[in-house]
Amino acid sequence: MRSPDVIILGAGAAGLYCAIHAARSGLSVTMLDHADKPARKVRVSGGGRCNFTNLDAGPEDYASNNPHFAKSALARHTPWDAVAFFAECGLTYEEKAAGQLFCEQKAGRLAGELVDRARKAGVELLTGQPIESVEGHGPFTVRFGGRNFTAPKLVVALGGPSWPQVGATDRRLQACPAVRAGRG
Ligand SMILES: Cc1cc2nc3c(=O)[nH]c(=O)nc-3n(C[C@H](O)[C@H](O)[C@H](O)COP(=O)(O)OP(=O)(O)OC[C@H]3O[C@@H](n4cnc5c(N)ncnc54)[C@H](O)[C@@H]3O)c2cc1C
């Protein structure tokens, strides 16, 4: 079995969006999530109409040990790139409060587009099993559902702890020694 270039923990909004763009850039991607269904929180977001980007979002809105990361990331991928991506998915939007763009279709449709496009880009999406352990600082080995997955890069996209009904946990920091050590 071939090892992927990247393992992404968490198939929510962030993980799926990252997976699509990584796969489209030529990387092989494996995503792992304990929920049976990916992107469950996206389906309830924005009162069912997903506020999918904010035109005024800037580096100062992101908490990070490295504030320069958000500056370079947002310089390379702006909210307008997100607008273009969702337009490619056939979604339209309305601007509510200044800069807040809400999908005019149901959030479930947007979630489905993320999952479909990840699969079409060749992402391996594995769900419904627990992440048992994460070892290493690159390469990383993740034990998931009794199998080991190893990759040189690891993305931790396990979301926040709110709404455990849709898959959220507060176990993301304990899951990964690299994150615990502040290197994630
Ligand atoms: C009611 C509600 C409405 C919201 N509306 C909006 C909105 O309109 N716009 C907006 O930008 N944000 C909204 N949010 C915030 C929203 O949760 C996030 O923007 C978005 O879901 C974050 O994406 P994420 O990928 O970081 O996390 P999530 O979407 O939560 O994805 C995390 C994934 O990790 C998986 N996971 C978690 N722990 C583990 C574990 N230990 N092992 C394996 N898998 C695990 C989960 O199953 C999930 O699939 C809303 C939140 C709520 C609760």
The ligand as an SDF file (V2000), in Angstrom:
LIG
                    3D

 53 58  0  0  0  0  0  0  0  0999 V2000
  -24.5640   25.9210   14.9990 C   0  0  0  0  0  0  0  0  0  0  0  0
  -23.2610   26.3720   14.3880 C   0  0  0  0  0  0  0  0  0  0  0  0
  -23.2940   27.2370   13.3080 C   0  0  0  0  0  0  0  0  0  0  0  0
  -22.1010   27.6830   12.7280 C   0  0  0  0  0  0  0  0  0  0  0  0
  -22.1530   28.4960   11.6380 N   0  0  0  0  0  0  0  0  0  0  0  0
  -20.9960   28.8890   11.0240 C   0  0  0  0  0  0  0  0  0  0  0  0
  -21.0060   29.6530    9.8290 C   0  0  0  0  0  0  0  0  0  0  0  0
  -22.0690   29.9970    9.2910 O   0  0  0  0  0  0  0  0  0  0  0  0
  -19.8160   30.0090    9.2880 N   0  0  0  0  0  0  0  0  0  0  0  0
  -18.6240   29.6170    9.8320 C   0  0  0  0  0  0  0  0  0  0  0  0
  -17.5560   29.9430    9.2610 O   0  0  0  0  0  0  0  0  0  0  0  0
  -18.5880   28.8690   10.9490 N   0  0  0  0  0  0  0  0  0  0  0  0
  -19.7310   28.4960   11.5450 C   0  0  0  0  0  0  0  0  0  0  0  0
  -19.6820   27.7260   12.6680 N   0  0  0  0  0  0  0  0  0  0  0  0
  -18.4060   27.3500   13.1760 C   0  0  0  0  0  0  0  0  0  0  0  0
  -18.0820   26.0720   12.4250 C   0  0  0  0  0  0  0  0  0  0  0  0
  -18.1370   25.0240   13.3360 O   0  0  0  0  0  0  0  0  0  0  0  0
  -16.7510   26.1460   11.7810 C   0  0  0  0  0  0  0  0  0  0  0  0
  -16.5320   27.2690   10.9460 O   0  0  0  0  0  0  0  0  0  0  0  0
  -16.4310   24.9190   10.9230 C   0  0  0  0  0  0  0  0  0  0  0  0
  -17.2510   23.7980   11.1340 O   0  0  0  0  0  0  0  0  0  0  0  0
  -15.0440   24.6370   11.3580 C   0  0  0  0  0  0  0  0  0  0  0  0
  -14.5460   23.6710   10.5300 O   0  0  0  0  0  0  0  0  0  0  0  0
  -13.4510   22.7000   11.0960 P   0  0  0  0  0  0  0  0  0  0  0  0
  -13.0720   21.8300    9.9460 O   0  0  0  0  0  0  0  0  0  0  0  0
  -12.3940   23.4750   11.7930 O   0  0  0  0  0  0  0  0  0  0  0  0
  -14.1930   21.8450   12.2210 O   0  0  0  0  0  0  0  0  0  0  0  0
  -15.3990   20.8320   12.0890 P   0  0  0  0  0  0  0  0  0  0  0  0
  -16.2820   21.2150   10.9580 O   0  0  0  0  0  0  0  0  0  0  0  0
  -15.9690   20.7130   13.4570 O   0  0  0  0  0  0  0  0  0  0  0  0
  -14.6730   19.4650   11.6880 O   0  0  0  0  0  0  0  0  0  0  0  0
  -13.8780   18.7350   12.5820 C   0  0  0  0  0  0  0  0  0  0  0  0
  -13.9160   17.2720   12.1550 C   0  0  0  0  0  0  0  0  0  0  0  0
  -13.0360   16.5550   13.0050 O   0  0  0  0  0  0  0  0  0  0  0  0
  -13.6670   15.3690   13.4520 C   0  0  0  0  0  0  0  0  0  0  0  0
  -13.1230   15.0370   14.7750 N   0  0  0  0  0  0  0  0  0  0  0  0
  -13.1570   15.7830   15.8970 C   0  0  0  0  0  0  0  0  0  0  0  0
  -12.5110   15.1620   16.9080 N   0  0  0  0  0  0  0  0  0  0  0  0
  -12.0450   13.9760   16.4020 C   0  0  0  0  0  0  0  0  0  0  0  0
  -11.2750   12.8990   16.9470 C   0  0  0  0  0  0  0  0  0  0  0  0
  -10.8480   12.9120   18.2360 N   0  0  0  0  0  0  0  0  0  0  0  0
  -10.9840   11.8490   16.1450 N   0  0  0  0  0  0  0  0  0  0  0  0
  -11.4070   11.8240   14.8450 C   0  0  0  0  0  0  0  0  0  0  0  0
  -12.1190   12.8160   14.2670 N   0  0  0  0  0  0  0  0  0  0  0  0
  -12.4360   13.8820   15.0440 C   0  0  0  0  0  0  0  0  0  0  0  0
  -15.1490   15.6830   13.5010 C   0  0  0  0  0  0  0  0  0  0  0  0
  -15.9380   14.5160   13.3480 O   0  0  0  0  0  0  0  0  0  0  0  0
  -15.2890   16.6500   12.3030 C   0  0  0  0  0  0  0  0  0  0  0  0
  -15.6370   15.9740   11.1020 O   0  0  0  0  0  0  0  0  0  0  0  0
  -20.8610   27.2580   13.2550 C   0  0  0  0  0  0  0  0  0  0  0  0
  -20.8450   26.3770   14.3440 C   0  0  0  0  0  0  0  0  0  0  0  0
  -22.0290   25.9200   14.8990 C   0  0  0  0  0  0  0  0  0  0  0  0
  -21.9770   24.9630   16.0560 C   0  0  0  0  0  0  0  0  0  0  0  0
  1  2  1  0
  2  3  1  0
  2 52  2  0
  3  4  2  0
  4  5  1  0
  4 50  1  0
  5  6  2  0
  6  7  1  0
  6 13  1  0
  7  8  2  0
  7  9  1  0
  9 10  1  0
 10 11  2  0
 10 12  1  0
 12 13  2  0
 13 14  1  0
 14 15  1  0
 14 50  1  0
 15 16  1  0
 16 17  1  0
 16 18  1  0
 18 19  1  0
 18 20  1  0
 20 21  1  0
 20 22  1  0
 22 23  1  0
 23 24  1  0
 24 25  2  0
 24 26  1  0
 24 27  1  0
 27 28  1  0
 28 29  2  0
 28 30  1  0
 28 31  1  0
 31 32  1  0
 32 33  1  0
 33 34  1  0
 33 48  1  0
 34 35  1  0
 35 36  1  0
 35 46  1  0
 36 37  1  0
 36 45  1  0
 37 38  2  0
 38 39  1  0
 39 40  1  0
 39 45  2  0
 40 41  1  0
 40 42  2  0
 42 43  1  0
 43 44  2  0
 44 45  1  0
 46 47  1  0
 46 48  1  0
 48 49  1  0
 50 51  2  0
 51 52  1  0
 52 53  1  0
M  END
$$$$
